[in-house]
Amino acid sequence: MAGYKNIEKSRILELKGQVSYQEGQVVSKTLVQNNAVSVTLFAFEKDEEISTHESGGDAMVTVLEGIGRFTIEGKVHILEAGQSIVMPARKPHAVYGEERFKMLLMVVF
C-alpha cells in the first residue's frame, strides 16, 4: 500500500501552504492514493467549483482557509476555516468557492 507522496516527511508543515491558488482554477495536490484511502489538498479560486458527482467512499473535508460551499444531496453547507463535514459515499455532492479557499479531502473507501 502506497504511503504519502508530494509532501515532506518528518517536518512540521502548515497544510494550507502546500497548495497554491491559480487564477480561474481549482488546484489539487494528491498526498495519498490507494484502494483504501485518498488524501488530497485543494485550492479553489472564488467562484470555481467541482460540479455534482458521487464518490465510492465517505469523503471528509476540512477547510484550511477561506469559505467553501458544499452541497450534499441538495442541501447547502457553508464552511469556514477549521470546520469539517463528511460527504457520504454514493450521495451526490458539489463544492464551490464562496471565496478563495483551501481544503483537505480525505476519502475512505
C-alpha positions as CSV (number, residue, x, y, z in Angstrom):
1,M,0.0,0.0,0.0
2,A,1.4,3.3,-1.0
3,G,2.2,6.0,1.6
4,Y,2.4,9.8,1.5
5,K,3.9,11.4,-1.6
6,N,4.4,15.1,-2.7
7,I,5.0,16.2,0.8
8,E,8.0,16.4,3.2
9,K,8.1,13.9,5.9
10,S,9.5,14.3,9.5
11,R,8.9,18.0,9.3
12,I,6.2,20.3,10.8
13,L,4.1,21.6,7.9
14,E,1.3,24.0,7.5
15,L,-1.1,22.2,5.1
16,K,-2.6,25.3,3.6
17,G,0.9,26.3,2.4
18,Q,1.3,23.1,0.5
19,V,-1.0,24.0,-2.4
20,S,-1.2,27.4,-4.2
21,Y,-4.1,29.3,-5.7
22,Q,-4.2,29.8,-9.5
23,E,-6.5,32.3,-11.2
24,G,-9.6,30.7,-12.6
25,Q,-8.8,27.2,-11.5
26,V,-9.2,24.5,-8.9
27,V,-5.8,23.2,-8.0
28,S,-5.2,19.8,-6.3
29,K,-2.2,18.1,-4.8
30,T,-2.5,14.3,-4.1
31,L,-0.8,13.2,-0.9
32,V,-2.1,9.6,-0.7
33,Q,-4.0,7.5,-3.3
34,N,-4.6,3.8,-2.9
35,N,-7.5,1.3,-2.7
36,A,-8.3,2.2,0.9
37,V,-7.8,5.9,1.2
38,S,-7.3,9.1,-0.8
39,V,-5.9,12.3,0.7
40,T,-5.8,15.5,-1.4
41,L,-5.2,19.2,-0.8
42,F,-7.3,21.6,-2.9
43,A,-7.1,25.4,-3.6
44,F,-10.3,26.9,-5.1
45,E,-10.4,30.4,-6.6
46,K,-13.5,32.4,-5.8
47,D,-16.5,31.1,-7.9
48,E,-14.6,28.0,-9.1
49,E,-16.3,24.6,-8.5
50,I,-16.3,20.9,-8.7
51,S,-19.7,20.0,-10.1
52,T,-22.1,17.5,-8.7
53,H,-20.6,14.0,-8.5
54,E,-20.5,10.9,-6.2
55,S,-17.6,9.2,-4.5
56,G,-17.1,5.5,-3.8
57,G,-16.1,6.3,-0.2
58,D,-17.1,8.6,2.6
59,A,-15.3,11.9,1.9
60,M,-14.4,14.2,4.8
61,V,-13.3,17.7,4.1
62,T,-11.6,20.2,6.4
63,V,-11.5,23.8,5.3
64,L,-8.0,25.2,5.9
65,E,-8.5,28.8,4.8
66,G,-11.4,30.9,3.4
67,I,-15.0,29.9,2.9
68,G,-16.4,27.0,0.8
69,R,-19.9,25.9,-0.1
70,F,-20.6,22.2,0.0
71,T,-23.9,20.9,-1.4
72,I,-24.8,17.4,-0.3
73,E,-27.9,15.8,-1.6
74,G,-29.3,19.2,-2.5
75,K,-28.6,20.7,1.0
76,V,-26.1,23.6,1.1
77,H,-23.5,23.9,3.9
78,I,-21.2,26.9,4.2
79,L,-17.9,26.0,5.9
80,E,-15.1,28.3,7.2
81,A,-11.5,27.6,8.2
82,G,-11.3,24.9,10.9
83,Q,-14.7,23.4,10.1
84,S,-15.2,19.9,8.6
85,I,-18.1,17.9,7.0
86,V,-18.4,14.3,5.8
87,M,-20.0,13.8,2.3
88,P,-21.4,10.2,2.4
89,A,-20.4,7.6,-0.2
90,R,-22.6,7.3,-3.2
91,K,-24.5,10.5,-2.4
92,P,-24.4,13.5,-4.9
93,H,-22.3,16.4,-3.7
94,A,-20.6,19.5,-5.2
95,V,-18.0,22.0,-3.9
96,Y,-17.9,25.8,-4.7
97,G,-15.6,28.6,-3.8
98,E,-17.7,31.2,-2.0
99,E,-14.4,33.0,-1.8
100,R,-10.9,31.7,-2.3
101,F,-10.5,28.7,0.0
102,K,-8.3,25.7,0.6
103,M,-9.4,22.3,1.9
104,L,-8.0,18.9,2.9
105,L,-10.1,16.0,1.4
106,M,-9.8,12.5,3.0
107,V,-11.8,9.7,1.3
108,V,-12.0,6.3,3.0
109,F,-13.1,3.5,0.7
